[in-house]
């Protein structure tokens, strides 16, 4: 008898949890009567999952004034099973991605031209500039410029969005 009561309780809890995952039902009676908040709502990947990728590109201005084309810095690596065990570039990619996200948050918060100019003084901007400067070490390289672009994965209908286009910075 005890086993039947426990089994019924857990089956009911699972049923209510499944019903609570759908927004059309959660606004009704499940949350209304769940005064102790015992029925969870699972929002995988937060309420708004990440649907975009960030790309870091840089180009070099040579001493004679000519400008190279943009080169992409990979912020993510190929997905291989071996990467779960050994991925030496992951920390670098994570750091670049985190710095790009910090710049994006600063750009989104900018209201005036003065606050936009202050982005150049942030740690993230300087770190990405330093990294791109190291990549651009060619004998005739004079300055480097980087760009952060937001792309939307496999969604080809949405155009990439320019987040930040830096000025040329002398190396």
N, C-alpha and C positions, 0 to 999 in steps of 0.2 A: 504494500500500500504506500509506504514511504517513497519507494522508488518511483511509483506512478505519479505522485505529487511533484517530486523533484523534476522528473522528466517532462511533465506538463508545464511546469513553471519555465523551464529553459526553452522548450519549444515555443511557448507563448512569447517569451522575450525575444527569441530569434525572429519570430513572425513580426512582432512590433518593430524590431530594428530594421527589417527589410522594408516594411511599409513606411518607415520614417525616412528612408533614403530618397524618396521621390518628393519633389517640392509640392506637387499637387495634393499630397496627402499630409505632409508635415504641418501645413498651416491649419489643419482641421483638428481632429480630436486627439491624435497621438501626443502632440506636444502640450495640448491644453490640459490633459489629465496626468501628464508626467511631471508632477510637482517636485520630485526629487531628482529629476534629470537622469534617470537610470537607463533610458533608451538612447543609445548614441546615434549621432549623425556622422557618417564617415564622408568627409570631403577630400577625396584623394587629390593630391597636388594643389591643395588649398581651394578656395572658392573660385579663383581665376587661374587656371593652369597656364604655365608658360607656353606660349604658342609661337614664339619668335626666337631667332638666333641672332647673335651679334658677330659682326665681322670686323676685323681690324686690318686696315690696309695702310701701306706707307709708300712714299716715293721719294726720290732723291733729286735734288737740284745740283748740277755739276758746276764746277768753277767757271766754265765757259757760258753758263746761263741756260744750258739745255736741261730739260726735265724728263726724267724717266717715267715709264708707266707705273701705275699702282701695282704693288705686289701684296698678296694676301698673307697675313700671319695666321696660321691655323690655330683657332681657339678650342678645337676639339679634334680628337684623333679618330682613326678608324676603329670600328667596333670589332674587336677580335677576342676570342676566349682567353688568349694568353694575357691580354691587358688586365684581366681581373687579378692576375698574380704579379705581373711586372709591367709597370707603366711609368718609365722614368720621366716622361714629359708631362705627366698629369699635374704636378704641382705648378709648373710654369704656366700651363694652360689655364689652370684654376685661378692663379694670381692675375693673369691678364684678363680673364673673364670678370673677375671681381672688380678690378680697376675700371674696366669698361662699364660695368653696372653702376659703379659709384659716380662716374662721369655722367652717365645717362640720368641718374637721379638728380645730379646737380643741374644739368641742362634743363630738365623738366621743371625744376623749381625756379629757374631764372626768370626774372620779370624785366629788369632793366639791362641796358648795355653794360653798366658798371658791374653788375653781378655776373654777367657773361664773361667779362674780362677777368674776374676773380677766379674763374675756373682754371686758368693757366697757373694759378698759385697752389692748386690742390696737390696733395701727395699722389693721387691716382694719375693726374695729367702728367706730372713730372716723371712718374715711374714708366708710363707708356712711352713718353718721349725719349727717355733714357734707353729703353729697350729697343725702340725703333732706330735710335742713333747708333747703337751697337750693331744692328743688322745692316745698316747702311754704310759701314766702314769700307769705302772704296778709295783708292788713291786720289781720285779727282772729285770726290763728294764734297760739296760745300754746305748744303743744308738738307734738312729732312722735314717732311710733312706727313702727318698721319690722319686717317679718317676712320670713324666708327659708323658702321651702317647696320641697320636692323633689317633682317630678312625674315620671311615667314615660312620657312621650311618648304614643304611640298606644295604650298598654296601659290601657284604661279599667277593667280589672278591679282594678287596684291603686289604692288610695286615695292621694291626696297625703299626704306626711309633713311635719309641722311640724318644722323644724330649729331655728329660733330665733325667739322673739317678744320683742322688746325692750320695755323699759319706755317710758313717755312721757318724753321729754327736752325740757326747755324750750328754746325757740328763742331 
